[in-house]
Protein backbone atom coordinates (compact mmCIF):
# COMPACT_ATOMS: atom_id res chain seq x y z
CA UNK A 1 0.00 0.00 0.00
CA UNK A 2 1.48 3.41 -0.95
CA UNK A 3 2.25 6.01 1.69
CA UNK A 4 -0.21 8.40 0.08
CA UNK A 5 -3.00 5.85 0.14
CA UNK A 6 -2.25 4.98 3.76
CA UNK A 7 -2.52 8.65 4.63
CA UNK A 8 -5.98 8.87 3.11
CA UNK A 9 -7.09 5.75 4.99
CA UNK A 10 -5.78 7.09 8.29
CA UNK A 11 -7.72 10.31 7.91
CA UNK A 12 -10.83 8.42 6.79
CA UNK A 13 -10.81 5.81 9.56
CA UNK A 14 -10.09 8.32 12.27
CA UNK A 15 -13.03 10.36 11.14
CA UNK A 16 -10.79 13.41 10.96
CA UNK A 17 -11.56 16.32 8.72
CA UNK A 18 -8.86 18.89 8.12
CA UNK A 19 -11.29 21.13 6.33
CA UNK A 20 -13.11 24.03 7.91
CA UNK A 21 -14.51 27.31 6.68
CA UNK A 22 -12.15 29.92 8.06
CA UNK A 23 -13.85 32.25 10.48
CA UNK A 24 -10.67 33.43 12.20
CA UNK A 25 -9.06 36.31 10.37
CA UNK A 26 -5.56 35.20 11.43
CA UNK A 27 -5.95 31.85 9.67
CA UNK A 28 -3.96 31.43 6.48
CA UNK A 29 -5.80 29.97 3.51
CA UNK A 30 -3.75 27.08 2.14
CA UNK A 31 -6.25 25.86 -0.42
CA UNK A 32 -9.90 26.28 -1.35
CA UNK A 33 -12.16 23.60 -2.80
CA UNK A 34 -15.25 25.41 -4.02
CA UNK A 35 -16.50 27.02 -0.78
CA UNK A 36 -14.46 24.88 1.60
CA UNK A 37 -11.18 26.28 2.91
CA UNK A 38 -8.16 24.30 4.03
CA UNK A 39 -6.17 26.49 6.41
CA UNK A 40 -2.42 26.16 6.74
CA UNK A 41 -2.65 26.06 10.53
CA UNK A 42 -5.25 23.29 10.56
CA UNK A 43 -3.38 21.27 7.95
CA UNK A 44 -0.07 21.47 9.83
CA UNK A 45 -1.68 20.46 13.13
CA UNK A 46 -3.42 17.43 11.65
CA UNK A 47 -0.29 16.51 9.70
CA UNK A 48 1.79 16.48 12.90
CA UNK A 49 -0.87 14.59 14.86
CA UNK A 50 -0.93 11.78 12.32
CA UNK A 51 2.79 11.33 11.64
CA UNK A 52 2.80 8.50 14.21
CA UNK A 53 0.99 6.33 11.66
CA UNK A 54 3.97 6.56 9.28
CA UNK A 55 7.07 5.20 10.99
CA UNK A 56 9.09 4.14 7.97
CA UNK A 57 8.59 6.95 5.48
CA UNK A 58 7.32 10.45 6.12
CA UNK A 59 4.87 11.58 3.42
CA UNK A 60 5.56 14.80 1.53
CA UNK A 61 3.24 17.62 2.51
CA UNK A 62 2.51 18.55 -1.09
CA UNK A 63 1.37 15.01 -1.92
CA UNK A 64 -0.77 14.83 1.19
CA UNK A 65 -2.40 18.16 0.38
CA UNK A 66 -3.18 16.95 -3.15
CA UNK A 67 -4.75 13.80 -1.74
CA UNK A 68 -6.82 15.79 0.77
CA UNK A 69 -8.09 18.01 -2.03
CA UNK A 70 -9.13 14.89 -3.93
CA UNK A 71 -10.86 13.64 -0.80
CA UNK A 72 -12.76 16.89 -0.41
CA UNK A 73 -13.76 16.85 -4.07
CA UNK A 74 -15.07 13.33 -3.57
CA UNK A 75 -17.01 14.28 -0.43
CA UNK A 76 -18.58 17.24 -2.16
CA UNK A 77 -19.56 15.12 -5.16
CA UNK A 78 -21.02 12.45 -2.90
CA UNK A 79 -23.20 15.08 -1.21
CA UNK A 80 -24.17 16.48 -4.60
CA UNK A 81 -25.40 13.00 -5.54
CA UNK A 82 -27.34 12.74 -2.27
CA UNK A 83 -25.27 9.89 -0.84
CA UNK A 84 -25.28 11.59 2.57
CA UNK A 85 -29.05 11.01 2.59
CA UNK A 86 -28.84 7.38 1.46
CA UNK A 87 -30.13 5.11 4.30
CA UNK A 88 -27.28 2.64 3.85
CA UNK A 89 -24.67 5.40 4.02
CA UNK A 90 -26.39 6.99 7.02
CA UNK A 91 -26.29 3.64 8.80
CA UNK A 92 -22.54 3.36 8.16
CA UNK A 93 -22.01 6.94 9.33
CA UNK A 94 -23.97 6.18 12.50
CA UNK A 95 -21.71 3.20 13.13
CA UNK A 96 -18.70 5.51 12.93
CA UNK A 97 -20.39 7.91 15.36
CA UNK A 98 -21.16 5.04 17.75
CA UNK A 99 -17.54 3.90 17.82
CA UNK A 100 -16.33 7.50 18.13
CA UNK A 101 -18.57 7.91 21.19
CA UNK A 102 -17.18 4.79 22.85
CA UNK A 103 -13.62 5.88 22.08
CA UNK A 104 -14.20 9.35 23.53
CA UNK A 105 -16.05 8.26 26.67
CA UNK A 106 -14.45 4.94 27.57
CA UNK A 107 -10.87 4.87 26.26
CA UNK A 108 -9.36 6.26 29.48
CA UNK A 109 -11.20 3.69 31.59
CA UNK A 110 -10.12 0.87 29.27
CA UNK A 111 -6.50 2.04 29.40
CA UNK A 112 -6.62 2.11 33.20
CA UNK A 113 -7.39 -1.62 33.41
CA UNK A 114 -4.47 -3.54 34.88
CA UNK A 115 -4.89 -7.27 35.42
CA UNK A 116 -2.77 -8.71 38.22
CA UNK A 117 -1.47 -12.28 38.43
CA UNK A 118 -3.80 -12.96 41.36
CA UNK A 119 -6.82 -11.71 39.39
CA UNK A 120 -5.88 -13.92 36.46
CA UNK A 121 -5.44 -16.98 38.69
CA UNK A 122 -8.74 -16.34 40.50
CA UNK A 123 -10.54 -16.01 37.16
CA UNK A 124 -8.97 -19.23 35.86
CA UNK A 125 -10.01 -21.17 38.95
CA UNK A 126 -13.61 -20.27 38.11
CA UNK A 127 -13.20 -20.78 34.36
CA UNK A 128 -10.60 -23.48 33.72
CA UNK A 129 -9.83 -25.05 30.38
CA UNK A 130 -11.54 -28.42 30.28
CA UNK A 131 -10.96 -31.49 28.17
CA UNK A 132 -14.06 -33.48 27.34
CA UNK A 133 -15.37 -36.22 25.11
CA UNK A 134 -18.98 -36.48 24.09
CA UNK A 135 -21.50 -38.71 22.43
CA UNK A 136 -23.52 -36.41 20.22
CA UNK A 137 -26.75 -36.47 18.22
CA UNK A 138 -27.33 -33.31 16.19
CA UNK A 139 -30.56 -31.31 16.12
CA UNK A 140 -31.07 -28.68 13.44
CA UNK A 141 -32.04 -25.18 14.66
CA UNK A 142 -35.30 -25.41 12.71
CA UNK A 143 -36.07 -29.00 13.75
CA UNK A 144 -39.70 -29.86 14.37
CA UNK A 145 -40.91 -31.24 17.68
CA UNK A 146 -40.95 -34.73 16.18
CA UNK A 147 -37.38 -34.41 14.89
CA UNK A 148 -36.22 -33.25 18.31
CA UNK A 149 -37.96 -36.20 19.97
CA UNK A 150 -36.44 -38.62 17.46
CA UNK A 151 -32.97 -37.24 18.19
CA UNK A 152 -33.51 -37.60 21.94
CA UNK A 153 -34.75 -41.15 21.48
CA UNK A 154 -31.61 -42.01 19.46
CA UNK A 155 -29.18 -40.80 22.10
CA UNK A 156 -31.21 -42.41 24.87
CA UNK A 157 -31.04 -45.69 23.01
CA UNK A 158 -27.26 -45.31 22.62
CA UNK A 159 -26.94 -44.71 26.35
CA UNK A 160 -29.25 -47.51 27.45
CA UNK A 161 -28.11 -50.21 25.02
CA UNK A 162 -24.38 -49.50 24.66
CA UNK A 163 -23.09 -47.29 27.44
CA UNK A 164 -25.00 -48.27 30.56
CA UNK A 165 -23.84 -51.89 30.75
CA UNK A 166 -20.14 -50.92 30.61
CA UNK A 167 -19.27 -53.54 28.00
CA UNK A 168 -17.91 -50.82 25.71
CA UNK A 169 -15.77 -47.88 26.75
CA UNK A 170 -17.06 -44.34 26.33
CA UNK A 171 -14.62 -43.80 23.45
CA UNK A 172 -15.79 -46.97 21.67
CA UNK A 173 -19.44 -45.97 21.96
CA UNK A 174 -18.63 -42.49 20.64
CA UNK A 175 -16.66 -43.91 17.71
CA UNK A 176 -19.49 -46.20 16.69
CA UNK A 177 -22.60 -44.14 17.36
CA UNK A 178 -21.80 -40.47 17.89
CA UNK A 179 -22.35 -37.86 15.18
CA UNK A 180 -20.02 -35.02 14.25
CA UNK A 181 -16.29 -34.61 13.55
CA UNK A 182 -15.15 -35.78 17.01
CA UNK A 183 -16.59 -39.28 16.64
CA UNK A 184 -13.46 -40.84 15.04
CA UNK A 185 -11.43 -39.57 18.03
CA UNK A 186 -13.74 -41.28 20.49
CA UNK A 187 -15.68 -38.07 20.98
CA UNK A 188 -12.61 -36.17 22.23
CA UNK A 189 -12.73 -32.41 21.53
CA UNK A 190 -9.47 -31.60 23.35
CA UNK A 191 -9.03 -28.68 25.75
CA UNK A 192 -11.51 -25.83 25.34
CA UNK A 193 -12.17 -22.56 27.16
CA UNK A 194 -15.57 -21.43 28.38
CA UNK A 195 -15.77 -18.94 25.50
CA UNK A 196 -15.49 -21.70 22.88
CA UNK A 197 -18.17 -24.00 24.24
CA UNK A 198 -21.94 -23.87 24.49
CA UNK A 199 -22.73 -22.51 28.00
CA UNK A 200 -24.87 -25.50 28.99
CA UNK A 201 -22.20 -27.92 27.76
CA UNK A 202 -19.41 -26.14 29.65
CA UNK A 203 -21.32 -25.76 32.91
CA UNK A 204 -22.44 -29.41 32.86
CA UNK A 205 -18.92 -30.66 32.18
CA UNK A 206 -17.35 -28.42 34.83
CA UNK A 207 -19.60 -29.87 37.54
CA UNK A 208 -18.50 -33.42 36.73
CA UNK A 209 -15.59 -35.00 38.50
CA UNK A 210 -12.69 -36.03 36.27
CA UNK A 211 -13.60 -39.28 34.55
CA UNK A 212 -17.32 -38.90 35.31
CA UNK A 213 -20.09 -39.04 32.69
CA UNK A 214 -23.15 -36.79 32.51
CA UNK A 215 -26.72 -37.61 31.73
CA UNK A 216 -28.28 -36.48 28.46
CA UNK A 217 -28.09 -32.70 28.10
CA UNK A 218 -29.35 -30.37 25.39
CA UNK A 219 -27.27 -27.60 23.84
CA UNK A 220 -28.16 -25.37 20.93
CA UNK A 221 -26.50 -27.93 18.65
CA UNK A 222 -28.28 -31.06 19.83
CA UNK A 223 -28.07 -33.74 22.53
CA UNK A 224 -24.87 -34.76 24.34
CA UNK A 225 -23.58 -37.24 26.86
CA UNK A 226 -20.38 -35.69 28.22
CA UNK A 227 -17.31 -37.19 29.84
CA UNK A 228 -14.90 -34.83 31.64
CA UNK A 229 -11.44 -36.20 31.01
CA UNK A 230 -9.17 -33.47 32.41
CA UNK A 231 -8.79 -29.92 33.76
CA UNK A 232 -5.71 -28.06 32.61
CA UNK A 233 -3.71 -26.99 35.72
CA UNK A 234 -3.05 -23.28 36.24
CA UNK A 235 0.69 -23.96 36.11
CA UNK A 236 0.36 -25.22 32.52
CA UNK A 237 -2.00 -22.49 31.34
CA UNK A 238 -1.06 -19.59 29.05
CA UNK A 239 -1.07 -16.77 31.63
CA UNK A 240 -1.10 -14.02 28.99
CA UNK A 241 -4.20 -15.51 27.40
CA UNK A 242 -5.99 -15.63 30.75
CA UNK A 243 -5.07 -12.00 31.42
CA UNK A 244 -6.54 -11.06 28.04
CA UNK A 245 -9.79 -12.80 28.98
CA UNK A 246 -9.91 -10.99 32.33
CA UNK A 247 -9.22 -7.71 30.55
CA UNK A 248 -12.10 -8.36 28.15
CA UNK A 249 -14.38 -9.21 31.08
CA UNK A 250 -13.49 -5.98 32.90
CA UNK A 251 -13.85 -3.95 29.73
CA UNK A 252 -17.29 -5.48 29.13
CA UNK A 253 -18.35 -4.41 32.64
CA UNK A 254 -17.29 -0.82 31.95
CA UNK A 255 -19.12 -0.86 28.63
CA UNK A 256 -22.28 -2.39 30.11
CA UNK A 257 -22.31 0.15 32.96
CA UNK A 258 -21.98 3.06 30.55
CA UNK A 259 -24.67 1.77 28.18
CA UNK A 260 -26.91 0.93 31.15
CA UNK A 261 -26.69 4.53 32.31
CA UNK A 262 -27.56 5.77 28.83
CA UNK A 263 -30.51 3.42 28.69
CA UNK A 264 -31.69 4.55 32.11
CA UNK A 265 -31.81 8.12 30.85
CA UNK A 266 -33.77 7.16 27.74
CA UNK A 267 -37.13 5.73 26.76
CA UNK A 268 -36.62 2.29 25.26
CA UNK A 269 -39.59 0.12 24.23
CA UNK A 270 -38.96 -3.46 23.14
CA UNK A 271 -41.52 -6.03 21.92
CA UNK A 272 -39.59 -9.23 22.59
CA UNK A 273 -42.66 -11.34 21.90
CA UNK A 274 -42.06 -10.67 18.22
CA UNK A 275 -38.71 -12.46 18.30
CA UNK A 276 -38.63 -16.07 17.22
CA UNK A 277 -35.59 -18.23 17.97
CORRA-V900479 format. One record per pair of residues at least 4 apart in sequence whose ideal C-beta (glycine too) atoms are under 8 Angstrom apart, sorted by the first residue. I is the first residue (numbers start at 1). J is the second residue. If there is no record, write none. Layout:
# CORRA-V900479
I&J + I&J
This chain:
# CORRA-V900479
1&5 + 1&6 + 1&9 + 2&6 + 3&7 + 3&54 + 3&57 + 3&59 + 4&8 + 4&59 + 4&63 + 4&64 + 4&67 + 5&9 + 6&10 + 6&53 + 6&54 + 7&11 + 7&50 + 7&53 + 7&54 + 7&59 + 7&64 + 7&67 + 8&12 + 8&67 + 8&71 + 9&13 + 10&14 + 10&50 + 10&53 + 11&16 + 11&17 + 11&18 + 11&46 + 11&50 + 11&68 + 11&71 + 12&71 + 14&50 + 15&96 + 15&100 + 16&46 + 16&50 + 18&38 + 18&42 + 18&43 + 18&46 + 18&68 + 19&33 + 19&36 + 19&37 + 19&38 + 19&42 + 19&68 + 19&72 + 20&37 + 20&39 + 20&42 + 21&35 + 21&36 + 21&37 + 22&27 + 22&29 + 22&37 + 22&39 + 27&37 + 27&39 + 27&40 + 27&41 + 27&42 + 28&39 + 28&40 + 28&41 + 29&37 + 29&38 + 29&39 + 29&40 + 30&38 + 30&39 + 30&40 + 30&43 + 30&65 + 31&37 + 31&38 + 31&65 + 31&69 + 32&36 + 32&37 + 32&38 + 33&38 + 33&69 + 33&72 + 33&73 + 33&76 + 34&76 + 36&72 + 36&76 + 38&42 + 38&43 + 38&65 + 38&68 + 38&69 + 38&72 + 39&43 + 40&44 + 41&45 + 42&46 + 43&47 + 43&61 + 43&65 + 43&68 + 44&48 + 45&49 + 46&50 + 47&51 + 47&61 + 47&64 + 50&54 + 51&58 + 54&58 + 54&59 + 59&63 + 59&64 + 60&64 + 61&65 + 62&66 + 63&67 + 64&68 + 65&69 + 66&70 + 67&71 + 68&72 + 69&73 + 70&74 + 71&75 + 72&76 + 73&77 + 74&78 + 75&79 + 76&80 + 77&81 + 78&83 + 78&84 + 79&83 + 79&84 + 82&86 + 83&89 + 84&89 + 84&90 + 84&93 + 85&89 + 85&90 + 86&90 + 87&91 + 88&92 + 89&93 + 90&94 + 91&95 + 92&96 + 93&97 + 94&98 + 95&99 + 96&100 + 97&101 + 98&102 + 99&103 + 100&104 + 101&105 + 102&106 + 102&107 + 102&255 + 103&107 + 105&258 + 106&110 + 106&254 + 106&255 + 106&258 + 107&111 + 108&112 + 109&113 + 109&254 + 110&251 + 110&254 + 113&247 + 113&250 + 113&251 + 113&254 + 115&119 + 115&120 + 115&243 + 115&246 + 115&247 + 115&250 + 116&120 + 117&121 + 117&239 + 118&122 + 119&123 + 119&246 + 120&124 + 120&239 + 120&242 + 120&243 + 120&246 + 121&125 + 121&234 + 121&242 + 122&126 + 123&127 + 123&242 + 123&245 + 123&246 + 123&249 + 124&128 + 124&234 + 124&237 + 124&242 + 125&234 + 127&193 + 127&194 + 127&245 + 128&206 + 128&231 + 128&232 + 128&234 + 128&237 + 129&191 + 129&192 + 129&193 + 129&231 + 129&232 + 129&237 + 130&191 + 130&192 + 130&197 + 130&202 + 130&205 + 130&206 + 130&228 + 130&230 + 130&231 + 130&232 + 131&188 + 131&189 + 131&190 + 131&191 + 131&192 + 131&228 + 131&229 + 131&230 + 131&231 + 131&232 + 132&188 + 132&189 + 132&192 + 132&201 + 132&205 + 132&226 + 132&227 + 132&228 + 132&229 + 133&170 + 133&171 + 133&174 + 133&182 + 133&185 + 133&186 + 133&187 + 133&188 + 133&189 + 133&226 + 133&227 + 133&229 + 134&174 + 134&178 + 134&182 + 134&187 + 134&189 + 134&201 + 134&224 + 134&225 + 134&226 + 134&227 + 135&155 + 135&158 + 135&159 + 135&163 + 135&170 + 135&173 + 135&174 + 135&177 + 135&178 + 135&187 + 135&224 + 135&225 + 136&155 + 136&174 + 136&178 + 136&179 + 136&180 + 136&182 + 136&183 + 136&187 + 136&221 + 136&222 + 136&223 + 136&224 + 137&151 + 137&152 + 137&154 + 137&155 + 137&158 + 137&178 + 137&179 + 137&222 + 137&223 + 138&151 + 138&179 + 138&180 + 138&221 + 138&222 + 139&143 + 139&147 + 139&148 + 139&151 + 139&218 + 139&221 + 139&222 + 139&223 + 140&147 + 141&220 + 143&147 + 143&148 + 143&151 + 144&148 + 145&149 + 146&150 + 147&151 + 148&152 + 149&153 + 150&154 + 151&155 + 151&222 + 151&223 + 152&156 + 152&216 + 152&223 + 153&157 + 154&158 + 155&159 + 155&216 + 155&223 + 155&224 + 155&225 + 156&160 + 156&216 + 157&161 + 158&162 + 158&163 + 158&173 + 158&177 + 158&178 + 158&225 + 159&163 + 159&164 + 159&216 + 159&225 + 160&164 + 162&167 + 162&168 + 162&173 + 162&176 + 162&177 + 163&168 + 163&170 + 163&173 + 163&213 + 163&225 + 168&172 + 168&173 + 168&176 + 169&173 + 169&186 + 170&174 + 170&186 + 170&187 + 170&213 + 170&227 + 171&175 + 171&186 + 171&187 + 171&188 + 172&176 + 172&186 + 173&177 + 173&178 + 174&178 + 174&182 + 174&183 + 174&186 + 174&187 + 175&183 + 175&184 + 175&186 + 175&187 + 178&182 + 178&183 + 178&187 + 179&183 + 179&222 + 182&186 + 182&187 + 182&188 + 182&189 + 183&187 + 187&227 + 188&229 + 191&230 + 191&232 + 192&196 + 192&197 + 192&202 + 193&197 + 193&245 + 194&199 + 194&202 + 195&245 + 197&201 + 197&202 + 197&205 + 198&202 + 198&219 + 198&220 + 198&221 + 199&203 + 200&204 + 200&217 + 200&218 + 200&219 + 201&205 + 201&217 + 201&219 + 201&224 + 201&226 + 202&206 + 203&207 + 204&208 + 204&214 + 204&217 + 204&226 + 205&214 + 205&226 + 205&228 + 206&228 + 208&212 + 208&213 + 208&214 + 208&226 + 208&227 + 208&228 + 209&228 + 210&228 + 210&229 + 210&230 + 210&231 + 211&227 + 211&228 + 211&229 + 212&227 + 212&228 + 213&225 + 213&226 + 213&227 + 214&224 + 214&225 + 214&226 + 214&227 + 215&225 + 216&223 + 216&224 + 216&225 + 217&223 + 217&224 + 217&225 + 217&226 + 218&222 + 218&223 + 218&224 + 219&223 + 219&224 + 232&236 + 232&237 + 233&237 + 237&241 + 237&242 + 238&242 + 239&243 + 240&244 + 241&245 + 242&246 + 243&247 + 244&248 + 245&249 + 246&250 + 247&251 + 248&252 + 249&253 + 250&254 + 251&255 + 252&256 + 253&257 + 254&258 + 255&259 + 256&260 + 257&261 + 258&262 + 259&263 + 260&264 + 261&265 + 262&266 + 263&268
